[in-house]
Amino acid sequence: MTERRQRPIPVTNSERVFLEEQKRKFEKKSGGNGDWGEFLGSVVLLGLAAIGIYALANAAGRTKQSFDVNCSVCNQSFVMAANPGTPRVVYTKCPFCQTELVVNLGKVIG
């Protein structure tokens, strides 16, 4: 079965220039690969964390596919596994306090 494609979002020229500039800055910092879906998904999750809908946690790498995450609410640490292709920013829940977290892995898992 063929997946349905999303419709383009109408933006003005100035909005498009602004978005492309922000995407370029994001890719430079994150080592991203130019994928608009990854960029927009990361920006949305980080934006939701910034306005307080989710707590933001940073992960420290243990191996390429496992990360130590420190919950920003209960201060408990837990290990999170990530598959290759996992975007830089992901959503998860703390297994101790059930807080919804946005975790910044620091880079795209490759």
N, CA, C and O atoms as a printed pandas DataFrame, in Angstrom:
     atom_number atom_name residue_name chain_id  residue_number  x_coord  y_coord  z_coord
0              1         N          MET        A               1    0.839   -1.171    0.000
1              2        CA          MET        A               1    0.000    0.000    0.000
2              3         C          MET        A               1    0.893    1.246    0.000
3              4         O          MET        A               1    1.861    1.324    0.757
4              5         N          THR        A               2    0.571    2.181   -0.823
5              6        CA          THR        A               2    1.327    3.423   -0.920
6              7         C          THR        A               2    0.911    4.365    0.208
7              8         O          THR        A               2   -0.277    4.561    0.465
8              9         N          GLU        A               3    1.905    4.941    0.874
9             10        CA          GLU        A               3    1.602    5.906    1.926
10            11         C          GLU        A               3    1.137    7.214    1.308
11            12         O          GLU        A               3    1.665    7.661    0.289
12            13         N          ARG        A               4    0.144    7.816    1.939
13            14        CA          ARG        A               4   -0.346    9.108    1.461
14            15         C          ARG        A               4    0.680   10.190    1.778
15            16         O          ARG        A               4    1.243   10.222    2.873
16            17         N          ARG        A               5    0.913   11.060    0.828
17            18        CA          ARG        A               5    1.850   12.160    1.033
18            19         C          ARG        A               5    1.143   13.311    1.720
19            20         O          ARG        A               5   -0.057   13.522    1.544
20            21         N          GLN        A               6    1.907   14.049    2.505
21            22        CA          GLN        A               6    1.350   15.217    3.164
22            23         C          GLN        A               6    1.246   16.361    2.165
23            24         O          GLN        A               6    2.008   16.442    1.201
24            25         N          ARG        A               7    0.304   17.223    2.414
25            26        CA          ARG        A               7    0.155   18.405    1.582
26            27         C          ARG        A               7    1.164   19.455    2.010
27            28         O          ARG        A               7    1.486   19.551    3.194
28            29         N          PRO        A               8    1.669   20.243    1.071
29            30        CA          PRO        A               8    2.592   21.314    1.455
30            31         C          PRO        A               8    1.885   22.359    2.320
31            32         O          PRO        A               8    0.688   22.605    2.174
32            33         N          ILE        A               9    2.641   22.952    3.205
33            34        CA          ILE        A               9    2.118   24.017    4.058
34            35         C          ILE        A               9    2.379   25.335    3.345
35            36         O          ILE        A               9    3.529   25.634    3.023
36            37         N          PRO        A              10    1.342   26.132    3.088
37            38        CA          PRO        A              10    1.576   27.406    2.405
38            39         C          PRO        A              10    2.293   28.401    3.316
39            40         O          PRO        A              10    1.841   28.677    4.428
40            41         N          VAL        A              11    3.397   28.926    2.840
41            42        CA          VAL        A              11    4.151   29.944    3.580
42            43         C          VAL        A              11    4.516   31.070    2.615
43            44         O          VAL        A              11    4.617   30.864    1.405
44            45         N          THR        A              12    4.709   32.249    3.168
45            46        CA          THR        A              12    5.145   33.379    2.352
46            47         C          THR        A              12    6.642   33.243    2.076
47            48         O          THR        A              12    7.320   32.416    2.686
48            49         N          ASN        A              13    7.143   34.050    1.167
49            50        CA          ASN        A              13    8.577   34.009    0.856
50            51         C          ASN        A              13    9.423   34.346    2.074
51            52         O          ASN        A              13   10.448   33.707    2.310
52            53         N          SER        A              14    9.006   35.344    2.852
53            54        CA          SER        A              14    9.791   35.726    4.035
54            55         C          SER        A              14    9.752   34.614    5.090
55            56         O          SER        A              14   10.755   34.374    5.762
56            57         N          GLU        A              15    8.608   33.933    5.245
57            58        CA          GLU        A              15    8.519   32.809    6.183
58            59         C          GLU        A              15    9.409   31.652    5.730
59            60         O          GLU        A              15   10.068   31.010    6.549
60            61         N          ARG        A              16    9.424   31.390    4.420
61            62        CA          ARG        A              16   10.259   30.322    3.877
62            63         C          ARG        A              16   11.737   30.611    4.115
63            64         O          ARG        A              16   12.488   29.718    4.508
64            65         N          VAL        A              17   12.160   31.850    3.881
65            66        CA          VAL        A              17   13.557   32.244    4.110
66            67         C          VAL        A              17   13.911   32.064    5.581
67            68         O          VAL        A              17   14.973   31.531    5.904
68            69         N          PHE        A              18   13.021   32.509    6.480
69            70        CA          PHE        A              18   13.259   32.369    7.920
70            71         C          PHE        A              18   13.385   30.899    8.304
71            72         O          PHE        A              18   14.319   30.529    9.015
72            73         N          LEU        A              19   12.455   30.049    7.844
73            74        CA          LEU        A              19   12.499   28.618    8.168
74            75         C          LEU        A              19   13.766   27.950    7.644
75            76         O          LEU        A              19   14.377   27.140    8.341
76            77         N          GLU        A              20   14.157   28.283    6.431
77            78        CA          GLU        A              20   15.377   27.693    5.861
78            79         C          GLU        A              20   16.614   28.113    6.646
79            80         O          GLU        A              20   17.530   27.314    6.839
80            81         N          GLU        A              21   16.642   29.364    7.098
81            82        CA          GLU        A              21   17.767   29.846    7.911
82            83         C          GLU        A              21   17.829   29.092    9.246
83            84         O          GLU        A              21   18.903   28.675    9.677
84            85         N          GLN        A              22   16.676   28.922    9.894
85            86        CA          GLN        A              22   16.639   28.197   11.170
86            87         C          GLN        A              22   17.023   26.734   10.972
87            88         O          GLN        A              22   17.726   26.162   11.805
88            89         N          LYS        A              23   16.572   26.128    9.886
89            90        CA          LYS        A              23   16.907   24.742    9.583
90            91         C          LYS        A              23   18.409   24.597    9.364
91            92         O          LYS        A              23   19.015   23.638    9.840
92            93         N          ARG        A              24   19.006   25.535    8.653
93            94        CA          ARG        A              24   20.449   25.504    8.413
94            95         C          ARG        A              24   21.225   25.614    9.732
95            96         O          ARG        A              24   22.211   24.905    9.934
96            97         N          LYS        A              25   20.778   26.507   10.631
97            98        CA          LYS        A              25   21.427   26.640   11.942
98            99         C          LYS        A              25   21.291   25.357   12.759
99           100         O          LYS        A              25   22.245   24.920   13.403
100          101         N          PHE        A              26   20.090   24.754   12.728
101          102        CA          PHE        A              26   19.836   23.505   13.439
102          103         C          PHE        A              26   20.749   22.397   12.916
103          104         O          PHE        A              26   21.336   21.654   13.702
104          105         N          GLU        A              27   20.869   22.286   11.593
105          106        CA          GLU        A              27   21.712   21.246   10.996
106          107         C          GLU        A              27   23.186   21.454   11.329
107          108         O          GLU        A              27   23.920   20.488   11.542
108          109         N          LYS        A              28   23.615   22.701   11.375
109          110        CA          LYS        A              28   25.009   22.991   11.707
110          111         C          LYS        A              28   25.316   22.556   13.140
111          112         O          LYS        A              28   26.369   21.977   13.405
112          113         N          LYS        A              29   24.397   22.837   14.058
113          114        CA          LYS        A              29   24.595   22.456   15.468
114          115         C          LYS        A              29   24.438   20.959   15.689
115          116         O          LYS        A              29   25.185   20.367   16.468
116          117         N          SER        A              30   23.469   20.337   15.007
117          118        CA          SER        A              30   23.129   18.945   15.287
118          119         C          SER        A              30   23.802   17.946   14.362
119          120         O          SER        A              30   23.786   16.746   14.634
120          121         N          GLY        A              31   24.389   18.420   13.280
121          122        CA          GLY        A              31   24.945   17.489   12.303
122          123         C          GLY        A              31   23.850   16.800   11.510
123          124         O          GLY        A              31   24.036   15.691   11.009
124          125         N          GLY        A              32   22.703   17.466   11.398
125          126        CA          GLY        A              32   21.551   16.899   10.691
126          127         C          GLY        A              32   21.830   16.692    9.213
127          128         O          GLY        A              32   22.845   17.136    8.677
128          129         N          ASN        A              33   20.890   15.998    8.569
129          130        CA          ASN        A              33   21.105   15.598    7.178
130          131         C          ASN        A              33   20.226   16.316    6.172
131          132         O          ASN        A              33   20.194   15.911    5.009
132          133         N          GLY        A              34   19.520   17.350    6.557
133          134        CA          GLY        A              34   18.697   18.090    5.607
134          135         C          GLY        A              34   17.268   17.622    5.508
135          136         O          GLY        A              34   16.544   18.063    4.616
136          137         N          ASP        A              35   16.834   16.746    6.393
137          138        CA          ASP        A              35   15.473   16.222    6.357
138          139         C          ASP        A              35   14.529   17.215    7.034
139          140         O          ASP        A              35   14.673   17.500    8.223
140          141         N          TRP        A              36   13.567   17.741    6.279
141          142        CA          TRP        A              36   12.614   18.705    6.830
142          143         C          TRP        A              36   11.770   18.089    7.927
143          144         O          TRP        A              36   11.473   18.761    8.915
144          145         N          GLY        A              37   11.373   16.829    7.785
145          146        CA          GLY        A              37   10.556   16.173    8.802
146          147         C          GLY        A              37   11.269   16.087   10.130
147          148         O          GLY        A              37   10.679   16.344   11.179
148          149         N          GLU        A              38   12.548   15.722   10.088
149          150        CA          GLU        A              38   13.355   15.648   11.319
150          151         C          GLU        A              38   13.477   17.022   11.955
151          152         O          GLU        A              38   13.308   17.170   13.165
152          153         N          PHE        A              39   13.769   18.020   11.142
153          154        CA          PHE        A              39   13.914   19.384   11.651
154          155         C          PHE        A              39   12.618   19.863   12.308
155          156         O          PHE        A              39   12.633   20.337   13.444
156          157         N          LEU        A              40   11.507   19.740   11.597
157          158        CA          LEU        A              40   10.238   20.239   12.132
158          159         C          LEU        A              40    9.804   19.454   13.366
159          160         O          LEU        A              40    9.287   20.042   14.316
160          161         N          GLY        A              41   10.005   18.134   13.368
161          162        CA          GLY        A              41    9.662   17.332   14.540
162          163         C          GLY        A              41   10.471   17.740   15.755
163          164         O          GLY        A              41    9.931   17.858   16.855
164          165         N          SER        A              42   11.769   17.957   15.561
165          166        CA          SER        A              42   12.636   18.372   16.669
166          167         C          SER        A              42   12.241   19.744   17.199
167          168         O          SER        A              42   12.181   19.958   18.409
168          169         N          VAL        A              43   11.975   20.663   16.293
169          170        CA          VAL        A              43   11.613   22.023   16.694
170          171         C          VAL        A              43   10.295   22.022   17.464
171          172         O          VAL        A              43   10.157   22.738   18.456
172          173         N          VAL        A              44    9.334   21.228   17.018
173          174        CA          VAL        A              44    8.045   21.164   17.720
174          175         C          VAL        A              44    8.237   20.604   19.126
175          176         O          VAL        A              44    7.724   21.173   20.089
176          177         N          LEU        A              45    8.976   19.486   19.261
177          178        CA          LEU        A              45    9.180   18.901   20.587
178          179         C          LEU        A              45    9.936   19.852   21.507
179          180         O          LEU        A              45    9.574   20.006   22.673
180          181         N          LEU        A              46   10.986   20.492   20.988
181          182        CA          LEU        A              46   11.731   21.438   21.811
182          183         C          LEU        A              46   10.869   22.643   22.183
183          184         O          LEU        A              46   10.975   23.166   23.293
184          185         N          GLY        A              47   10.023   23.081   21.265
185          186        CA          GLY        A              47    9.126   24.195   21.560
186          187         C          GLY        A              47    8.121   23.832   22.642
187          188         O          GLY        A              47    7.839   24.645   23.523
188          189         N          LEU        A              48    7.572   22.611   22.585
189          190        CA          LEU        A              48    6.639   22.168   23.619
190          191         C          LEU        A              48    7.336   22.074   24.969
191          192         O          LEU        A              48    6.744   22.403   25.997
192          193         N          ALA        A              49    8.590   21.627   24.977
193          194        CA          ALA        A              49    9.345   21.578   26.231
194          195         C          ALA        A              49    9.592   22.991   26.749
195          196         O          ALA        A              49    9.523   23.239   27.953
196          197         N          ALA        A              50    9.880   23.913   25.835
197          198        CA          ALA        A              50   10.182   25.288   26.243
198          199         C          ALA        A              50    8.985   25.970   26.884
199          200         O          ALA        A              50    9.152   26.779   27.797
200          201         N          ILE        A              51    7.777   25.656   26.420
201          202        CA          ILE        A              51    6.601   26.308   27.013
202          203         C          ILE        A              51    6.032   25.508   28.175
203          204         O          ILE        A              51    4.990   25.864   28.726
204          205         N          GLY        A              52    6.712   24.427   28.550
205          206        CA          GLY        A              52    6.366   23.729   29.771
206          207         C          GLY        A              52    5.375   22.591   29.643
207          208         O          GLY        A              52    4.908   22.071   30.656
208          209         N          ILE        A              53    5.041   22.191   28.427
209          210        CA          ILE        A              53    4.136   21.050   28.267
210          211         C          ILE        A              53    4.879   19.761   28.608
211          212         O          ILE        A              53    4.299   18.846   29.192
212          213         N          TYR        A              54    6.130   19.688   28.254
213          214        CA          TYR        A              54    6.980   18.555   28.585
214          215         C          TYR        A              54    8.203   19.069   29.329
215          216         O          TYR        A              54    8.620   20.212   29.139
216          217         N          ALA        A              55    8.775   18.224   30.173
217          218        CA          ALA        A              55   10.056   18.563   30.797
218          219         C          ALA        A              55   11.155   18.203   29.795
219          220         O          ALA        A              55   11.038   17.214   29.072
220          221         N          LEU        A              56   12.196   18.987   29.753
221          222        CA          LEU        A              56   13.306   18.747   28.833
222          223         C          LEU        A              56   14.452   18.092   29.571
223          224         O          LEU        A              56   14.888   18.581   30.613
224          225         N          ALA        A              57   14.940   16.993   29.036
225          226        CA          ALA        A              57   16.075   16.285   29.629
226          227         C          ALA        A              57   17.142   16.105   28.573
227          228         O          ALA        A              57   16.831   15.915   27.397
228          229         N          ASN        A              58   18.385   16.162   28.978
229          230        CA          ASN        A              58   19.497   15.892   28.075
230          231         C          ASN        A              58   20.036   14.510   28.366
231          232         O          ASN        A              58   20.043   14.060   29.512
232          233         N          ALA        A              59   20.486   13.843   27.325
233          234        CA          ALA        A              59   21.000   12.487   27.476
234          235         C          ALA        A              59   22.510   12.484   27.322
235          236         O          ALA        A              59   23.071   13.246   26.536
236          237         N          ALA        A              60   23.157   11.617   28.083
237          238        CA          ALA        A              60   24.598   11.404   27.947
238          239         C          ALA        A              60   24.791   10.038   27.303
239          240         O          ALA        A              60   24.180    9.061   27.735
240          241         N          GLY        A              61   25.629    9.956   26.283
241          242        CA          GLY        A              61   25.809    8.705   25.563
242          243         C          GLY        A              61   26.604    7.682   26.357
243          244         O          GLY        A              61   27.650    8.001   26.923
244          245         N          ARG        A              62   26.109    6.458   26.398
245          246        CA          ARG        A              62   26.817    5.326   26.995
246          247         C          ARG        A              62   27.456    4.528   25.873
247          248         O          ARG        A              62   28.661    4.279   25.881
248          249         N          THR        A              63   26.639    4.130   24.909
249          250        CA          THR        A              63   27.112    3.521   23.666
250          251         C          THR        A              63   26.406    4.256   22.545
251          252         O          THR        A              63   25.678    5.218   22.789
252          253         N          LYS        A              64   26.617    3.807   21.317
253          254        CA          LYS        A              64   25.945    4.466   20.199
254          255         C          LYS        A              64   24.432    4.366   20.297
255          256         O          LYS        A              64   23.721    5.243   19.806
256          257         N          GLN        A              65   23.928    3.305   20.927
257          258        CA          GLN        A              65   22.487    3.094   20.930
258          259         C          GLN        A              65   21.846    3.125   22.307
259          260         O          GLN        A              65   20.648    2.865   22.422
260          261         N          SER        A              66   22.589    3.429   23.342
261          262        CA          SER        A              66   21.977    3.574   24.660
262          263         C          SER        A              66   22.425    4.892   25.282
263          264         O          SER        A              66   23.564    5.327   25.117
264          265         N          PHE        A              67   21.506    5.502   25.990
265          266        CA          PHE        A              67   21.763    6.812   26.567
266          267         C          PHE        A              67   21.326    6.831   28.021
267          268         O          PHE        A              67   20.291    6.267   28.376
268          269         N          ASP        A              68   22.111    7.474   28.848
269          270        CA          ASP        A              68   21.724    7.714   30.231
270          271         C          ASP        A              68   20.916    9.008   30.248
271          272         O          ASP        A              68   21.385   10.054   29.800
272          273         N          VAL        A              69   19.712    8.921   30.765
273          274        CA          VAL        A              69   18.833   10.085   30.830
274          275         C          VAL        A              69   18.585   10.405   32.295
275          276         O          VAL        A              69   18.258    9.518   33.082
276          277         N          ASN        A              70   18.740   11.662   32.657
277          278        CA          ASN        A              70   18.465   12.118   34.014
278          279         C          ASN        A              70   17.162   12.910   33.979
279          280         O          ASN        A              70   17.095   13.974   33.363
280          281         N          CYS        A              71   16.132   12.395   34.638
281          282        CA          CYS        A              71   14.825   13.067   34.662
282          283         C          CYS        A              71   14.981   14.440   35.324
283          284         O          CYS        A              71   15.545   14.561   36.412
284          285         N          SER        A              72   14.477   15.450   34.654
285          286        CA          SER        A              72   14.607   16.813   35.176
286          287         C          SER        A              72   13.592   17.110   36.276
287          288         O          SER        A              72   13.633   18.187   36.870
288          289         N          VAL        A              73   12.686   16.181   36.559
289          290        CA          VAL        A              73   11.691   16.393   37.602
290          291         C          VAL        A              73   12.061   15.637   38.878
291          292         O          VAL        A              73   12.140   16.236   39.950
292          293         N          CYS        A              74   12.290   14.309   38.769
293          294        CA          CYS        A              74   12.564   13.509   39.971
294          295         C          CYS        A              74   14.057   13.230   40.187
295          296         O          CYS        A              74   14.431   12.633   41.197
296          297         N          ASN        A              75   14.905   13.653   39.254
297          298        CA          ASN        A              75   16.363   13.480   39.316
298          299         C          ASN        A              75   16.830   12.032   39.291
299          300         O          ASN        A              75   17.997   11.763   39.576
300          301         N          GLN        A              76   15.955   11.096   38.959
301          302        CA          GLN        A              76   16.358    9.698   38.806
302          303         C          GLN        A              76   16.980    9.515   37.421
303          304         O          GLN        A              76   16.596   10.193   36.469
304          305         N          SER        A              77   17.938    8.597   37.315
305          306        CA          SER        A              77   18.563    8.285   36.035
306          307         C          SER        A              77   18.027    6.963   35.513
307          308         O          SER        A              77   17.762    6.038   36.281
308          309         N          PHE        A              78   17.873    6.886   34.199
309          310        CA          PHE        A              78   17.480    5.631   33.563
310          311         C          PHE        A              78   18.154    5.539   32.209
311          312         O          PHE        A              78   18.608    6.541   31.657
312          313         N          VAL        A              79   18.215    4.320   31.679
313          314        CA          VAL        A              79   18.851    4.084   30.386
314          315         C          VAL        A              79   17.767    4.011   29.323
315          316         O          VAL        A              79   16.745    3.348   29.499
316          317         N          MET        A              80   18.007    4.696   28.228
317          318        CA          MET        A              80   17.084    4.671   27.102
318          319         C          MET        A              80   17.826    4.149   25.886
319          320         O          MET        A              80   18.922    4.619   25.583
320          321         N          ALA        A              81   17.247    3.187   25.186
321          322        CA          ALA        A              81   17.845    2.657   23.961
322          323         C          ALA        A              81   17.264    3.395   22.765
323          324         O          ALA        A              81   16.091    3.768   22.766
324          325         N          ALA        A              82   18.088    3.606   21.746
325          326        CA          ALA        A              82   17.644    4.291   20.537
326          327         C          ALA        A              82   18.139    3.521   19.322
327          328         O          ALA        A              82   19.310    3.147   19.254
328          329         N          ASN        A              83   17.262    3.289   18.379
329          330        CA          ASN        A              83   17.614    2.586   17.148
330          331         C          ASN        A              83   18.309    3.516   16.172
331          332         O          ASN        A              83   18.139    4.732   16.259
332          333         N          PRO        A              84   19.092    2.972   15.237
333          334        CA          PRO        A              84   19.659    3.815   14.186
334          335         C          PRO        A              84   18.541    4.560   13.453
335          336         O          PRO        A              84   17.473    4.001   13.201
336          337         N          GLY        A              85   18.791    5.795   13.121
337          338        CA          GLY        A              85   17.789    6.619   12.463
338          339         C          GLY        A              85   16.918    7.404   13.429
339          340         O          GLY        A              85   16.054    8.171   13.003
340          341         N          THR        A              86   17.140    7.219   14.737
341          342        CA          THR        A              86   16.376    7.968   15.732
342          343         C          THR        A              86   16.744    9.442   15.622
343          344         O          THR        A              86   17.927    9.776   15.559
344          345         N          PRO        A              87   15.751   10.330   15.597
345          346        CA          PRO        A              87   16.068   11.750   15.492
346          347         C          PRO        A              87   16.762   12.271   16.750
347          348         O          PRO        A              87   16.817   11.592   17.776
348          349         N          ARG        A              88   17.278   13.469   16.647
349          350        CA          ARG        A              88   18.030   14.087   17.737
350          351         C          ARG        A              88   17.181   14.302   18.983
351          352         O          ARG        A              88   17.677   14.153   20.100
352          353         N          VAL        A              89   15.931   14.644   18.812
353          354        CA          VAL        A              89   15.048   14.939   19.926
354          355         C          VAL        A              89   13.896   13.937   19.913
355          356         O          VAL        A              89   13.232   13.762   18.892
356          357         N          VAL        A              90   13.661   13.278   21.050
357          358        CA          VAL        A              90   12.606   12.265   21.132
358          359         C          VAL        A              90   11.751   12.488   22.364
359          360         O          VAL        A              90   12.156   13.173   23.303
360          361         N          TYR        A              91   10.567   11.904   22.349
361          362        CA          TYR        A              91    9.627   11.966   23.462
362          363         C          TYR        A              91    9.681   10.638   24.208
363          364         O          TYR        A              91    9.714    9.580   23.580
364          365         N          THR        A              92    9.690   10.679   25.524
365          366        CA          THR        A              92    9.628    9.467   26.339
366          367         C          THR        A              92    9.007    9.815   27.684
367          368         O          THR        A              92    8.717   10.981   27.952
368          369         N          LYS        A              93    8.802    8.812   28.529
369          370        CA          LYS        A              93    8.303    9.019   29.883
370          371         C          LYS        A              93    9.328    8.500   30.872
371          372         O          LYS        A              93    9.980    7.485   30.627
372          373         N          CYS        A              94    9.468    9.192   31.978
373          374        CA          CYS        A              94   10.337    8.729   33.051
374          375         C          CYS        A              94    9.693    7.484   33.674
375          376         O          CYS        A              94    8.521    7.530   34.047
376          377         N          PRO        A              95   10.434    6.372   33.794
377          378        CA          PRO        A              95    9.848    5.167   34.374
378          379         C          PRO        A              95    9.596    5.282   35.881
379          380         O          PRO        A              95    8.878    4.462   36.453
380          381         N          PHE        A              96   10.177    6.285   36.518
381          382        CA          PHE        A              96   10.024    6.442   37.966
382          383         C          PHE        A              96    8.837    7.330   38.334
383          384         O          PHE        A              96    8.009    6.946   39.160
384          385         N          CYS        A              97    8.749    8.512   37.726
385          386        CA          CYS        A              97    7.694    9.457   38.104
386          387         C          CYS        A              97    6.641    9.647   37.009
387          388         O          CYS        A              97    5.673   10.383   37.202
388          389         N          GLN        A              98    6.823    8.994   35.869
389          390        CA          GLN        A              98    5.890    9.053   34.739
390          391         C          GLN        A              98    5.786   10.442   34.102
391          392         O          GLN        A              98    4.828   10.720   33.380
392          393         N          THR        A              99    6.766   11.314   34.364
393          394        CA          THR        A              99    6.779   12.632   33.732
394          395         C          THR        A              99    7.057   12.468   32.242
395          396         O          THR        A              99    7.921   11.684   31.848
396          397         N          GLU        A             100    6.328   13.203   31.425
397          398        CA          GLU        A             100    6.577   13.197   29.995
398          399         C          GLU        A             100    7.806   14.055   29.724
399          400         O          GLU        A             100    7.860   15.220   30.119
400          401         N          LEU        A             101    8.785   13.477   29.052
401          402        CA          LEU        A             101   10.058   14.150   28.806
402          403         C          LEU        A             101   10.320   14.299   27.312
403          404         O          LEU        A             101    9.962   13.427   26.520
404          405         N          VAL        A             102   10.929   15.376   26.943
405          406        CA          VAL        A             102   11.518   15.541   25.626
406          407         C          VAL        A             102   13.015   15.421   25.843
407          408         O          VAL        A             102   13.609   16.228   26.557
408          409         N          VAL        A             103   13.632   14.408   25.223
409          410        CA          VAL        A             103   15.037   14.122   25.451
410          411         C          VAL        A             103   15.866   14.566   24.264
411          412         O          VAL        A             103   15.610   14.166   23.128
412          413         N          ASN        A             104   16.853   15.389   24.532
413          414        CA          ASN        A             104   17.781   15.859   23.507
414          415         C          ASN        A             104   18.973   14.905   23.519
415          416         O          ASN        A             104   19.793   14.934   24.437
416          417         N          LEU        A             105   19.061   14.053   22.484
417          418        CA          LEU        A             105   20.147   13.082   22.392
418          419         C          LEU        A             105   21.451   13.712   21.917
419          420         O          LEU        A             105   22.510   13.091   22.004
420          421         N          GLY        A             106   21.377   14.925   21.421
421          422        CA          GLY        A             106   22.573   15.634   21.014
422          423         C          GLY        A             106   22.962   15.430   19.563
423          424         O          GLY        A             106   23.697   16.244   19.005
424          425         N          LYS        A             107   22.481   14.350   18.933
425          426        CA          LYS        A             107   22.791   14.102   17.517
426          427         C          LYS        A             107   21.829   13.046   17.007
427          428         O          LYS        A             107   21.175   12.348   17.782
428          429         N          VAL        A             108   21.758   12.943   15.691
429          430        CA          VAL        A             108   20.938   11.898   15.067
430          431         C          VAL        A             108   21.692   10.593   15.193
431          432         O          VAL        A             108   22.895   10.541   14.935
432          433         N          ILE        A             109   20.992    9.528   15.593
433          434        CA          ILE        A             109   21.629    8.228   15.780
434          435         C          ILE        A             109   21.813    7.591   14.410
435          436         O          ILE        A             109   20.851    7.421   13.661
436          437         N          GLY        A             110   23.055    7.239   14.087
437          438        CA          GLY        A             110   23.315    6.693   12.751
438          439         C          GLY        A             110   23.960    5.360   12.758
439          440         O          GLY        A             110   24.229    4.798   11.696
